Amino acid sequence: MAETSNPSVKRCALVTGGNKGIGFEICRKLAANGLAVISTARSELKGREALEKLQASGLSDVFFHQLDIKDSASIAALAKFVEINFRTLDILVNNAAIPGLIIVSPEKFIDGGGFYQVNDENAQLLKGIIEEDYELAEDCLRTNYYGAKAVTAELLPLLKLSDSARIVNMTGTFGELKWICNVKVKAELDDVENLTEEKIDEIAEWFLRDFKENKLKANGWPIKASAFKISKAAINAYTRLLARNHPNISVNCVHPGYVQTDITSGTGPLTPEEGARAPTMVALLPNNGPSGIYFSEMQPSDF
């Protein structure tokens, strides 16, 4: 556990998956903007190495706490750390995520255009290049959707103590509803007025059942990168639900762009530093800023 040095005079931000890639750069940018920043990572070693890099660059009010977003005890320990050392939380960035697939032929994947080629029309062409199975799909949903949701629920009481609370949920173009052919699912996820957490959970579990029973195509789910797409569609819906239910908190989701990270196997035109620009901007929106919005990079977009 990192020692704190009177951080309560500053606004406080927490970033999940802050030890590398976009998450690391978000930590750096928020700290450079004068915030006290708590970086989290599942690996204690990697998290502390990242913290040392931030501190070596001259950023003093940066801290680390271990977090496994699939472990309720780990989440509770993090919340207690924030409460004891910072008393309130001003910004939560739900960044930690996994792809839900394995790229088994990196060279062919890169030669074919990286994730630009990952659509259902190319399903046959991607055989032997991308591998997906039920265990990967389940882990993806448990991490990207249920994990982010559990962290948010645990930290909400501390966010409510802030007079300028922000929640930024990282998403992607793969979370857009255009990838889902199931009319009922699309309608329910897009019906903000009648949306409930239970409905989103039911959709996530429905998807996992159909994945296990090989019914994705028959029931209108995405075929390629399917778990990642559904996990991010669920996060987008959860973002809108949170914004509706908590009008005093600014809650938005952000597609950072196609960024060179572990999730993209290092493909994409943007560096992690460039990918951190949009989520940092949204995290620092003024008090009268928008809520319940999907930002595609720096611009509001359509779910």
C-alpha positions in Angstrom: 0.0 0.0 0.0 1.4 3.4 -1.0 1.8 6.1 1.6 -0.2 9.3 1.0 1.0 12.8 1.7 -2.0 15.0 2.4 -3.7 14.2 -0.9 -7.1 15.3 0.3 -6.4 18.9 -0.8 -6.5 17.6 -4.4 -9.3 16.0 -6.4 -8.8 12.3 -6.6 -9.0 9.9 -9.6 -8.8 6.1 -9.7 -7.9 4.2 -12.9 -8.4 0.4 -13.2 -5.7 -1.3 -15.3 -3.4 1.6 -14.9 -0.1 -0.3 -15.1 0.2 -0.2 -18.9 -1.1 1.0 -22.2 -3.9 3.5 -22.3 -4.5 3.2 -18.5 -1.0 4.1 -17.7 -1.2 7.2 -20.0 -4.5 8.2 -18.4 -2.9 8.1 -15.0 0.0 10.2 -16.3 -2.3 12.8 -17.9 -4.6 13.1 -14.9 -1.7 13.5 -12.5 -0.1 16.1 -14.8 -3.4 18.0 -14.6 -3.0 18.3 -10.8 -5.0 15.4 -9.5 -4.1 12.8 -7.0 -4.2 9.5 -9.0 -4.6 6.0 -7.8 -3.5 3.4 -10.3 -4.6 -0.2 -9.9 -3.5 -3.4 -11.5 -4.1 -7.1 -10.8 -0.3 -7.7 -10.6 1.3 -6.1 -7.5 4.7 -6.2 -9.2 3.6 -4.7 -12.5 1.5 -2.1 -10.7 4.4 -1.0 -8.6 6.8 -0.9 -11.5 4.3 1.4 -13.3 4.1 3.6 -10.2 7.8 4.0 -10.1 7.8 5.1 -13.7 5.2 7.8 -13.0 7.1 9.0 -9.9 10.4 9.0 -11.8 8.8 11.4 -14.4 8.2 13.9 -11.6 4.7 13.1 -10.7 4.5 12.9 -6.9 0.8 12.5 -6.1 0.4 9.1 -7.7 -0.4 6.0 -5.7 -1.0 2.3 -6.3 -3.3 -0.3 -4.9 -3.7 -3.9 -6.1 -7.1 -4.8 -7.7 -8.6 -7.8 -9.2 -11.9 -6.6 -10.6 -13.3 -10.1 -10.6 -12.7 -10.5 -6.8 -15.2 -8.9 -4.4 -12.7 -9.0 -1.5 -10.1 -7.2 -3.6 -12.6 -4.5 -4.7 -13.7 -4.0 -1.1 -10.1 -3.6 0.1 -9.5 -1.0 -2.6 -12.6 1.0 -1.5 -11.5 0.9 2.1 -8.0 2.2 1.0 -9.7 5.1 -0.9 -12.0 5.9 2.1 -9.2 5.9 4.7 -6.6 7.9 2.7 -8.7 10.1 0.4 -12.2 10.2 2.1 -13.9 10.9 -1.3 -13.4 9.9 -4.9 -13.9 12.4 -7.7 -13.1 10.4 -10.9 -13.4 6.7 -11.7 -12.0 5.4 -15.0 -13.1 1.8 -15.7 -10.3 0.9 -18.1 -9.3 -2.7 -17.2 -10.5 -5.1 -20.0 -9.5 -8.2 -21.9 -10.2 -9.1 -25.6 -12.1 -12.4 -25.2 -10.1 -14.0 -28.0 -6.7 -15.2 -28.9 -4.8 -14.2 -32.1 -3.2 -17.4 -33.0 -1.5 -16.2 -36.2 -0.2 -12.6 -35.5 1.4 -12.2 -38.9 -1.7 -13.1 -40.9 -3.8 -10.9 -38.5 -1.5 -7.9 -39.2 -1.3 -8.6 -42.9 -5.1 -8.8 -43.1 -5.6 -5.4 -41.6 -5.7 -6.1 -37.9 -9.0 -5.4 -36.2 -10.3 -3.6 -39.3 -11.0 -7.0 -40.8 -12.8 -8.4 -37.8 -16.4 -8.6 -38.8 -18.9 -11.4 -39.4 -18.6 -11.1 -43.2 -15.0 -12.2 -42.8 -15.7 -15.1 -40.4 -14.5 -17.8 -42.7 -11.3 -15.9 -43.6 -10.5 -15.4 -40.0 -10.4 -19.2 -39.2 -7.0 -20.1 -38.0 -6.2 -16.5 -37.3 -8.5 -15.7 -34.4 -9.6 -18.2 -31.8 -12.6 -17.8 -29.5 -14.2 -20.3 -27.1 -16.7 -20.3 -24.2 -14.1 -20.0 -21.5 -12.6 -16.9 -23.1 -16.1 -15.4 -23.7 -17.2 -16.0 -20.1 -14.0 -14.4 -18.8 -14.4 -11.5 -21.1 -18.0 -10.7 -19.8 -16.9 -11.3 -16.2 -14.1 -8.8 -16.6 -15.3 -6.1 -19.0 -18.9 -5.9 -17.8 -19.5 -7.5 -14.5 -16.0 -6.5 -13.1 -16.4 -2.9 -14.1 -19.9 -2.9 -12.7 -18.8 -4.3 -9.3 -16.0 -1.8 -9.0 -18.4 1.1 -9.7 -21.0 -0.2 -7.3 -18.4 -0.4 -4.5 -17.0 3.0 -5.1 -20.4 4.8 -5.7 -20.7 5.9 -2.1 -17.4 7.7 -2.2 -18.2 9.2 -5.6 -21.4 10.6 -4.1 -19.4 12.5 -1.6 -17.8 14.5 -4.4 -19.3 17.7 -5.7 -17.8 17.0 -9.2 -18.0 13.2 -9.6 -17.1 11.6 -12.9 -17.3 8.0 -14.2 -15.6 7.2 -17.4 -16.2 3.8 -18.9 -13.8 2.7 -21.6 -15.6 1.2 -24.6 -15.0 0.8 -28.3 -16.6 0.9 -31.7 -17.2 -2.9 -31.2 -19.7 -1.9 -28.5 -22.0 -0.1 -30.9 -25.4 -1.7 -31.4 -24.9 -2.0 -35.2 -22.9 -5.3 -34.6 -26.0 -7.0 -33.0 -28.6 -8.4 -35.3 -31.0 -9.6 -32.5 -33.8 -7.0 -32.7 -35.0 -7.7 -29.2 -31.6 -7.3 -27.7 -30.9 -4.1 -29.6 -34.2 -2.6 -28.7 -33.8 -3.4 -25.0 -30.2 -2.0 -24.8 -31.3 1.2 -26.6 -34.5 1.8 -24.5 -32.9 4.0 -21.8 -36.2 4.9 -20.1 -37.0 1.3 -19.4 -33.5 -0.1 -19.0 -32.6 -1.9 -15.8 -29.5 -3.5 -14.5 -31.4 -6.8 -14.4 -32.2 -6.5 -18.2 -28.6 -5.9 -19.1 -27.5 -8.9 -16.9 -30.2 -11.1 -18.6 -28.9 -10.2 -22.0 -25.3 -10.9 -21.0 -26.3 -14.3 -19.6 -28.5 -15.0 -22.7 -25.4 -14.4 -24.9 -23.2 -16.7 -22.8 -25.8 -19.5 -23.0 -26.1 -19.2 -26.7 -22.3 -19.1 -27.1 -22.1 -22.4 -25.1 -24.8 -24.0 -27.2 -23.4 -22.7 -30.5 -26.4 -20.5 -31.2 -24.8 -17.2 -31.8 -25.6 -16.9 -35.5 -29.1 -18.4 -35.1 -30.0 -15.8 -32.5 -28.5 -12.7 -34.1 -25.4 -12.3 -31.9 -22.0 -11.2 -33.4 -19.9 -14.1 -34.6 -16.3 -12.6 -34.5 -15.0 -10.8 -31.4 -18.5 -11.6 -30.1 -17.8 -11.6 -26.3 -15.9 -8.3 -26.5 -18.7 -6.7 -28.6 -21.4 -7.8 -26.1 -19.3 -6.9 -23.1 -18.9 -3.3 -24.4 -22.5 -3.0 -25.6 -23.4 -4.0 -22.0 -21.0 -1.3 -20.6 -22.5 1.3 -22.9 -26.0 0.4 -21.7 -24.8 0.4 -18.1 -23.3 3.9 -18.6 -26.6 5.3 -19.8 -28.4 3.6 -16.9 -26.0 5.1 -14.3 -26.3 8.5 -15.9 -30.1 8.3 -15.6 -30.1 7.0 -12.0 -27.4 9.4 -10.7 -28.0 12.8 -12.2 -25.4 14.4 -9.9 -22.6 12.3 -11.4 -21.3 12.7 -14.9 -21.2 9.2 -16.4 -19.9 8.7 -20.0 -18.3 6.0 -22.1 -15.4 6.6 -24.4 -13.9 4.9 -27.5 -10.3 5.9 -27.4 -9.6 5.1 -31.0 -7.8 2.1 -32.5 -4.8 2.1 -30.2 -1.6 0.0 -30.1 -2.2 -2.0 -26.9 -2.0 -5.6 -25.7 -5.7 -6.0 -26.5 -5.1 -5.0 -30.2 -1.8 -7.1 -30.3 0.0 -3.8 -30.9 -1.9 -2.9 -34.1 -3.7 0.4 -34.8 -2.7 3.9 -35.9 -2.7 5.5 -32.4 -0.1 5.3 -29.6 -1.3 4.7 -26.0 -0.5 8.4 -25.3 -2.8 9.4 -28.1 -5.5 7.0 -27.0 -5.5 8.5 -23.5 -6.5 12.0 -24.8 -10.2 11.3 -25.2 -10.8 9.6 -21.8 -8.8 12.2 -20.0 -10.8 15.0 -21.7 -14.1 13.3 -20.6 -12.8 12.8 -17.1 -12.1 16.5 -16.8 -15.3 17.8 -18.3 -16.8 20.8 -16.4 -19.7 20.4 -14.0 -22.2 21.4 -16.6 -20.9 18.9 -19.1 -22.8 16.1 -20.7 -23.7 12.7 -19.1 -24.9 9.5 -20.6 -23.0 10.2 -23.8 -20.8 7.9 -26.0 -17.7 9.7 -27.1 -15.9 8.3 -30.2 -12.5 9.7 -29.5 -13.0 13.4 -28.9 -16.5 13.7 -30.3 -20.0 12.7 -29.0 -21.3 9.9 -31.2 -24.3 7.5 -31.7 -24.6 4.3 -29.6 
